[in-house]
């Protein structure tokens, strides 16, 4: 064995000993927030599902709006999730993003403006009362 092979073997052994259960690809994954359903607050917002892509400036604006106001949402990236893309096309008849689904398919917003979003949320809240 040359020095390079010994060093590589030593690094592998050390990493495997310190953290034996983490797969190699997990080191590249971003950290995830741990959610505790027992302490989660009930949201005053209806269920919100958004269909987006990572590079879209309007999608980014939508996600920043929701996040900055602590509005819970489910993000479906249609480039990474083929089922989400099929759902977007077949159920919501759209190939453009962002698409916001409010409630249980009660309101659909194609594109994003804060005023339209809040108006549709209020409409769903009123219908559910």
Secondary structure as GFF3:
##gff-version 3
##sequence-region A 1 129
A	DSSP	alpha_helix	3	18	.	.	.	ID=ss1
A	DSSP	three_ten_helix	24	28	.	.	.	ID=ss2
A	DSSP	beta_strand	48	52	.	.	.	ID=ss3
A	DSSP	alpha_helix	57	68	.	.	.	ID=ss4
A	DSSP	beta_strand	74	77	.	.	.	ID=ss5
A	DSSP	alpha_helix	82	90	.	.	.	ID=ss6
A	DSSP	beta_strand	99	102	.	.	.	ID=ss7
A	DSSP	beta_strand	107	110	.	.	.	ID=ss8
A	DSSP	alpha_helix	114	128	.	.	.	ID=ss9
###
